[in-house]
Amino acid sequence: MTRVKRMQQKLAPTDWDLSELLPDSAEERIEQELDALFERVDDFETSRSELEKMKSERLMDLVGAFEAIVSRMHVLAAYGSLWFASDTQSEAALAFRTRVEQALTILQNRTLFFTQWWKGLEDKEADLLLAAVREDNADAAFFLAEERRVREYRLDEQSEQIVNLKDADGISGLLTVYSMLTNRLEFELKVDGKVQTLTRDEVMGYAMSPRADVRQEAYREFFRVFARESKILGQIYVHRVRDWHNENEGLRHYSAPIEVRNVANDIPSAAVDCLLEAAQRNAPLFQRYFRLKAGWLGLSKLRRYDLYAPLGSSSREVTYDSAVETVLDTFADFDEQFADTAARVFSDDHIDSRIRPGKKSGAFCATVLPHLTPWVLVNYAGKLRDVAILAHELGHAVHSMLADQHSVLTQHSSLPLAETASVFAEMLITDRLLEQESDPLARRELLASALDDIYATVLRQSFFVQFEIEAHTAILENRSVDDLHDLYAANLRRQFGDSVELAPEFRYEWTTIPHIYSTPFYCYSYSFGQLLVLALYRRYRQDPEGFKPGYLKMLAYGGSARPEEILMEAGIDISDPQFWQDGFDQVAELIDQLEE
């Protein structure tokens, strides 16, 4: 029996409780927290004089002190970030976040000497120290090894400090403006004869309406508003790209813009290339699906407005309470620990699920410290897709909590592996709904919905990355924002071929994708995660009980081992093109099922 069931209360969409991070945001509280942090850093800085004659025991002490500082920095940064996400128009939240970011940048610069010293050691000396640390603390040893893995891209200490200051008041501030601007936008849509003022998530809910005219108007209104802001949003992106290039290629000497992400993810560029090439090669597979879907909807050709149209004649509404029960029951059928772990998010009031103006759009899961239940944000609108989104974010939370035995320095998994539990959770939900449904037409609708999600996670995300690669090049060639719109339109044509009719307003779609701005080249992580989980899920279906121990062990690694090593242990070679093709072959099997 899960924790939420034991609570025996009907759940409604709620705001989260951040008091476990800070009891309040009063001036006195902020001063106490910052003063305590500055005192810790003062003590830490006294170790500079010891670095030349470092012993392994003292190195362990310093890693522990560094971890304690990072932990408190995470708490303050998370409080500001989560408060701002819950209300991007709040002056108090913005002021707190800005103040904390400034202080943490100063503190980060003052502790930088430690990792700079460690990266600069000769291999022989570093290896001796690392071997001794590994005997006492595997997490500390892995953290130190990871720091040295990226040492060829480091700058000198003063330059690194300047970059941190530049980021805090430069690109980070500009990305805050992007978030504030896009989350304050309002959309006017006539619903049942009455014009309503909607948030981004609310208007996009109508993009999945069973009515073709409603879908069309929802998209047209969505892009009308974003097109109005596109010059500003485009200019923000231009500066984002130039900043990325100047720092990472100009100063750090990465060979290509995407290599920055590949190195951070610890995924070989050859494996990423295999993934992106497989996606482009398999675009016709999804085009086949879109042609089939057009026929099921009674259309001669699918319009881009109709991409996520349900095949059923009526829109399904799912209450929040029912969605939570469905997700947790599904998790419990897989594994009781998985369900009980997810239920902590609700019992600890760590979920913000209520739609309201100014709240950040979309969904995410934020892990702060290993011993703290993660915080989850969703915008629950009662659609069937919202159930899958809820399962996805709770999957992230479970992944984090299963790795809570690790240090704050090693709990977080590499971004591509971060989708391993979330996408798996979505597939569990789809399977459960299919098992409960006997009507062939309803089953067809569920399978089509699953394929819609796989398209959005695999092909769409990989084509976002293809656009980013082209856009970074174009901006450095001084191309205009209008040229970027043209590049994106061409990207859509390659993606859909002649299977989908594209309206001109979709050329602005790229300006609506936050990851392209905040975390360049992040999006292939979704493709990676989905295709990986397709392979894992096939194994689960073949041998459920035999599969679970190895899978839960994979999640429990968190970020305490290299991704390739974790996957090799599971018998997966991500540099093998056939591995990625196997994932697409499973998509083809789903399409075959639908056709039958």
C-alpha positions, 0 to 999 in steps of 0.5 A, a space after each residue: 500500500 503506497 504512502 498516498 493511499 495511507 494518507 486517505 485523502 482526496 488530492 487536488 492540484 496544489 502549490 509546493 512547500 519550500 520550507 524544508 529548504 528555508 523556513 522563510 525568506 525574511 531578511 534576517 534569515 537570508 543574512 544568517 544563511 549567507 553569513 554562515 556560508 561566507 564563514 565556511 568559505 573563509 575556513 576553506 580558503 586557509 587550505 591554500 597553503 597546504 596544497 603543495 604538500 597534500 596528503 590523501 587524508 587531508 584531501 579527503 577532509 577538503 573534499 568533505 568541506 567542499 561538499 558541505 559548502 556546495 550543499 548549502 549553496 544548492 539549498 539557497 540556489 534551489 529556493 530562489 529558483 523554485 520560488 521564481 518558477 512558481 511565480 516568474 512575475 514575483 518581484 520578491 522572488 526575482 530579487 531573492 534569486 538575483 541576490 543569492 546568485 550574486 553571492 554564490 558567484 563570489 563564493 564559487 570564485 573563492 572556492 575555485 582554487 581547490 578544483 583548479 589545483 586538482 586539475 592542474 596536478 601532474 598525472 603521477 601525483 594525482 593518481 597516487 592521491 586518487 588511489 588512496 582516496 578511492 580506498 576510503 570513499 568511492 564517491 569522493 574518488 569519482 568526483 575527483 576523477 571527473 574533475 580531471 576528465 575535463 581539465 584540458 578545457 580549464 582556464 587559469 583561476 582568474 579567467 575562470 572567476 571572470 567567466 563566472 562573474 560574466 555569466 552571473 550578470 550577463 547570459 544568466 540575466 538574459 535567460 532570466 529575461 527570456 523566462 520572464 517574458 515567455 511566462 507572462 504571455 497571455 493567449 486569447 482563445 474562443 472556447 464554447 463561444 466565449 473568449 478566454 484569456 489563457 496561459 501557455 499550458 492552457 492554450 496548448 492543451 487545446 492543441 490536442 482537442 478532438 476538434 480540428 478547428 479548435 486545434 488550428 485556432 489554438 496553434 494560430 493564437 499561440 504562434 501569433 503571440 510568439 511571432 509578435 515577440 520573435 524579434 526580441 526572442 531571436 535577439 536573446 538567442 543570438 547573444 546566447 549563441 555568441 556567448 557560448 561560442 566565445 567562451 567554449 570555442 574561443 577560450 576553452 578550445 572545444 572543437 564544436 558547439 555540441 562537444 561542450 554538451 557531449 563532454 559534460 554528459 560524458 557521452 562520446 561524440 561518435 555515439 551522439 553522431 550515431 544517434 542523430 544520424 539514426 534519427 534522420 535516417 528513420 524520419 520516413 518511419 514517422 512519416 509513414 505513421 503520420 500518413 496513417 494517422 491522417 487516414 484515421 482522422 479522415 484527412 487527405 493529409 495531416 496538418 501540423 495542427 493535427 499532429 497530436 490530435 486524439 483518434 477518439 471522438 471525445 476528449 478524455 478528462 482525468 481528475 488530479 486525484 485519479 491521475 495520482 492514484 493511477 500513477 502510483 498504482 502502476 508504479 506499485 505493480 512494477 515495484 512497491 519501493 518504486 511507488 512508495 518512493 514516488 509517493 514521498 513527493 506528495 506526502 512531503 508537499 513537494 509538488 506544484 501542480 496547480 495552473 496559474 498565471 505567471 507560473 513557469 510553463 511545462 514540467 520539471 523535477 528538481 533534486 537539491 540534496 540527497 536526503 531531501 525529497 525532490 521538488 516536482 513542478 507540473 501544470 495539471 490540466 486534466 488531459 490524458 497526456 498530463 497523466 503521462 507527464 506526471 508519471 515522467 516527472 515522478 520517475 525523475 524523482 524516484 531516480 534521484 531518491 534511489 541514488 540518495 546514498 551518494 554524495 551531492 557531488 555524485 547523485 545526479 546522473 548524466 543527462 542522457 541517463 537522467 531520462 532512464 526512469 522518467 521515460 520508463 515510467 511513461 511506458 508503464 502507464 501506457 501499458 497499464 491503460 492498454 491492459 485495462 482497455 478491451 475496445 479495439 478503437 480505444 486501444 488504437 487511440 492509446 497506441 497512437 498517443 504513445 507513438 505521438 509521445 515517442 515522436 515528440 521525445 525521439 525525432 522532434 528532439 533530435 531535429 531540435 539539435 540538428 537545428 541548433 547545430 545549423 543555427 550556431 553556424 548561421 549566427 557566427 556567419 552573421 545571418 539574421 533572425 529571419 534566416 533562423 526562422 527559414 532554417 527552422 522551416 527547412 528543418 521541419 520540411 526535412 522532418 515531415 517530408 510530404 506527410 504533413 502540411 506545414 502552416 507558415 507560422 510554425 517557423 517561429 516554433 524554435 523561439 518557444 523551446 526553453 532548452 534551446 536557450 537555457 541548455 544548448 544541445 540538451 534535447 538529444 538527451 530525450 532521444 537518447 533516453 527514449 531509445 534506451 528505454 525502448 530497449 530496456 522495456 523490451 527486456 522487462 516485458 520478456 522477464 519482469 522479475 529478472 529485469 528489475 534488480 539490474 534496472 534498479 541498480 542502474 538507477 541507484 548509480 545516479 552519477 557515481 559512475 561513467 554512463 558508458 560503464 553503467 550501460 556496458 554493465 547492462 550489455 548496451 553499446 551506445 557507439 554501435 549504430 545497430 543499438 539505435 536502429 533497434 530502438 527505431 525498429 521497435 517503433 516500427 513494430 508499434 506502427 505495425 500493431 496500429 495498422 493491424 
